[in-house]
C-alpha cells in the first residue's frame, strides 16, 4: 500500500448515470439481494485515478475491479458513492468481501513509508512510521488480506523484480509499475553503497 491522490475527481456524468440512477433503483428494489451495477462503466476512470495499480497490492493490474470499501452488505447507501470506490485486483476484492470496513486501513489513509517490501524475501511489512492510532487496523489489513506473503502476490512481486534484474525494465518503469519494489531496490543499493564506502575507508592506507 502506498500514498494515493485523495480525493479522486468525480468523473463527468457520474452523478446522473450512477448515483442518481442507482439510488432510484434502490428505492424501487429495497429487497434486492445486491444493488444493480451502475458503477462499472466508470471503472476506466477509477483505474486512471489509481495509476492502474491495485489500491492494496500497489502493483500494476491490467484489469481491476471496482471495490466498495464499505461493502454493499454493510451499507447499501454507499453503493453508488464515488468516494467509496477503490481500484482493486479481483482476487483481492474477493478476499476482503463483506468484512467490516472500519477494521481495515483504508488505502486513502496510507502515507509514504508506512509499508515496505523487504529484500530478498519480498514480504510486505509495516514500518515504524505507521502512527499508533491506525497501527491496529494496518496490522489487521495485513492479516486479513493476502498482502504480506500470499503466493499469488509474491509471484507478481518476483516477476517485477526479475524483469528489473534482467534489465528488461528500468528503475523508472519499476517505480511506475511496482513502486514498493522499486523503493526496496533503492534501499538495497544505498546499503550496498554505504558498505562499499565503509570498506574503502577501512582499507585506506594510513599516513605515517
C-alpha positions as CSV (number, residue, x, y, z in Angstrom):
1,X,0.0,0.0,0.0
2,X,1.3,3.5,-0.9
3,X,0.1,7.0,-0.6
4,X,-2.6,7.9,-3.1
5,X,-4.1,11.0,-4.5
6,X,-7.2,11.8,-2.4
7,X,-9.9,12.7,-3.2
8,X,-10.1,11.4,-6.8
9,X,-12.0,13.8,-9.0
10,X,-15.5,12.5,-9.7
11,X,-16.0,11.6,-13.4
12,X,-18.2,13.7,-15.6
13,X,-21.8,12.4,-15.6
14,X,-21.2,10.0,-12.7
15,X,-23.9,11.7,-10.6
16,X,-26.5,11.3,-13.3
17,X,-25.5,7.9,-14.7
18,X,-24.6,6.1,-11.5
19,X,-25.5,7.9,-8.2
20,X,-29.0,9.1,-9.2
21,X,-29.9,6.0,-11.3
22,X,-28.5,3.7,-8.6
23,X,-30.3,5.4,-5.7
24,X,-33.5,5.4,-7.6
25,X,-33.1,1.7,-8.2
26,X,-32.5,1.1,-4.5
27,X,-35.8,2.9,-3.7
28,X,-37.7,0.7,-6.2
29,X,-36.0,-2.5,-5.2
30,X,-35.5,-2.4,-1.4
31,X,-35.4,-6.2,-1.0
32,X,-33.0,-7.0,-3.8
33,X,-30.0,-9.2,-2.7
34,X,-27.5,-6.9,-4.4
35,X,-27.6,-3.4,-5.8
36,X,-27.6,-3.1,-9.6
37,X,-24.3,-2.4,-11.1
38,X,-24.2,1.1,-12.5
39,X,-20.6,1.7,-11.4
40,X,-18.7,-0.5,-13.9
41,X,-18.8,2.0,-16.8
42,X,-16.6,4.3,-14.6
43,X,-14.0,1.6,-14.0
44,X,-11.5,3.1,-16.5
45,X,-11.6,6.5,-14.8
46,X,-11.2,4.8,-11.4
47,X,-8.2,2.8,-12.7
48,X,-6.6,6.0,-14.0
49,X,-7.0,7.6,-10.6
50,X,-5.1,4.7,-9.0
51,X,-2.4,4.8,-11.8
52,X,-3.8,1.4,-12.8
53,X,-2.3,-0.1,-9.7
54,X,-4.2,-2.2,-7.1
55,X,-5.1,0.0,-4.1
56,X,-4.0,-2.7,-1.7
57,X,-1.2,-4.5,-3.6
58,X,0.3,-1.3,-5.1
59,X,1.3,-3.0,-8.3
60,X,0.0,-2.6,-11.9
61,X,-3.0,-4.7,-12.8
62,X,-4.3,-4.9,-16.4
63,X,-8.0,-5.0,-15.4
64,X,-9.0,-4.2,-11.9
65,X,-12.4,-4.2,-10.3
66,X,-14.5,-1.5,-8.6
67,X,-14.2,-2.4,-4.9
68,X,-16.7,-0.9,-2.5
69,X,-14.6,-0.1,0.6
70,X,-17.8,0.0,2.7
71,X,-19.4,-3.1,1.2
72,X,-23.0,-3.2,-0.1
73,X,-23.8,-5.7,2.6
74,X,-22.6,-3.3,5.3
75,X,-24.3,-0.1,3.9
76,X,-26.3,-0.2,0.7
77,X,-26.5,3.6,0.8
78,X,-22.8,3.7,-0.1
79,X,-23.2,1.5,-3.2
80,X,-23.3,4.5,-5.6
81,X,-20.8,6.9,-4.0
82,X,-17.7,7.6,-5.9
83,X,-15.7,8.3,-2.7
84,X,-16.4,4.6,-1.6
85,X,-14.7,3.0,-4.7
86,X,-11.2,1.6,-4.7
87,X,-9.5,0.1,-7.8
88,X,-8.5,-3.5,-6.7
89,X,-7.4,-6.8,-8.2
90,X,-10.3,-9.1,-8.4
91,X,-9.0,-11.8,-6.0
92,X,-8.0,-9.1,-3.5
93,X,-11.6,-7.8,-3.7
94,X,-12.9,-11.3,-3.1
95,X,-10.6,-11.7,-0.1
96,X,-12.0,-8.5,1.5
97,X,-15.6,-9.5,0.7
98,X,-18.1,-8.0,3.0
99,X,-15.8,-7.7,6.1
100,X,-16.4,-4.5,8.1
101,X,-14.6,-1.5,6.5
102,X,-13.8,0.0,9.9
103,X,-11.5,-2.9,10.7
104,X,-9.3,-2.2,7.7
105,X,-6.8,0.6,6.9
106,X,-8.3,2.5,4.0
107,X,-5.8,2.8,1.1
108,X,-6.6,6.5,1.1
109,X,-5.3,6.8,4.7
110,X,-1.8,5.4,3.9
111,X,1.1,7.8,3.9
112,X,4.5,7.5,2.3
113,X,6.8,5.0,4.0
114,X,4.1,3.2,6.1
115,X,4.7,-0.1,4.2
116,X,7.9,-1.7,2.8
117,X,8.7,-4.7,0.7
118,X,11.8,-6.5,2.1
119,X,14.6,-8.0,0.1
120,X,15.3,-10.7,-0.6
121,X,12.1,-12.2,0.9
122,X,9.7,-9.8,-0.9
123,X,7.5,-9.8,2.2
124,X,5.3,-6.8,2.8
125,X,5.7,-5.3,6.3
126,X,4.7,-2.3,8.3
127,X,7.3,0.3,9.3
128,X,7.8,2.4,12.4
129,X,6.2,5.3,10.5
130,X,2.7,3.9,10.9
131,X,1.0,6.0,13.6
132,X,-0.1,4.2,16.8
133,X,-3.7,5.5,16.2
134,X,-4.0,3.4,13.0
135,X,-1.5,0.6,13.6
136,X,-4.1,-2.0,14.8
137,X,-6.0,-1.5,11.6
138,X,-2.9,-1.7,9.5
139,X,-1.9,-5.0,11.2
140,X,-5.5,-6.3,10.7
141,X,-5.3,-5.4,7.0
142,X,-2.0,-7.4,6.6
143,X,-3.5,-10.4,8.4
144,X,-6.9,-10.5,6.6
145,X,-5.9,-9.6,3.1
146,X,-3.4,-11.7,1.0
147,X,-0.8,-8.9,1.1
148,X,2.1,-10.0,3.3
149,X,3.4,-13.1,1.7
150,X,0.5,-14.9,-0.1
151,X,1.9,-16.8,-3.1
152,X,-0.4,-15.0,-5.5
153,X,1.0,-11.6,-4.7
154,X,4.6,-13.0,-4.1
155,X,4.6,-14.4,-7.7
156,X,3.8,-11.0,-9.1
157,X,6.5,-9.3,-6.9
158,X,9.1,-11.9,-8.1
159,X,8.2,-11.2,-11.7
160,X,8.7,-7.4,-11.4
161,X,11.9,-7.9,-9.6
162,X,13.2,-10.4,-12.2
163,X,12.3,-8.0,-15.1
164,X,14.3,-5.3,-13.4
165,X,17.3,-7.5,-12.5
166,X,17.4,-8.8,-16.1
167,X,17.4,-5.3,-17.5
168,X,14.0,-5.6,-19.2
169,X,12.6,-2.7,-17.2
170,X,14.4,0.3,-15.7
171,X,14.1,1.8,-12.3
172,X,11.7,4.5,-13.5
173,X,9.5,1.9,-15.0
174,X,9.6,-0.2,-11.9
175,X,8.6,2.8,-9.8
176,X,5.5,3.2,-12.0
177,X,4.5,-0.4,-12.1
178,X,5.6,-1.7,-8.6
179,X,6.7,1.3,-6.5
180,X,7.3,-0.6,-3.3
181,X,9.6,-3.0,-5.1
182,X,11.4,0.0,-6.6
183,X,11.8,1.5,-3.2
184,X,13.2,-1.8,-1.9
185,X,15.7,-1.9,-4.7
186,X,16.8,1.7,-4.0
187,X,17.2,1.0,-0.3
188,X,19.4,-2.1,-1.1
189,X,21.5,-0.1,-3.4
190,X,22.0,2.6,-0.8
191,X,23.0,0.0,1.8
192,X,25.5,-1.6,-0.7
193,X,27.0,1.8,-1.4
194,X,27.4,2.5,2.3
195,X,29.0,-0.9,2.9
196,X,31.4,-0.3,0.0
197,X,32.3,3.2,1.4
198,X,33.0,1.7,4.8
199,X,35.2,-1.0,3.2
200,X,37.2,1.6,1.3
201,X,37.6,3.7,4.4
202,X,38.8,0.7,6.4
203,X,41.3,-0.4,3.7
204,X,42.7,3.1,3.1
205,X,46.4,3.2,3.8
206,X,47.3,5.1,7.0
207,X,49.6,8.2,6.6
208,X,52.8,7.7,8.8
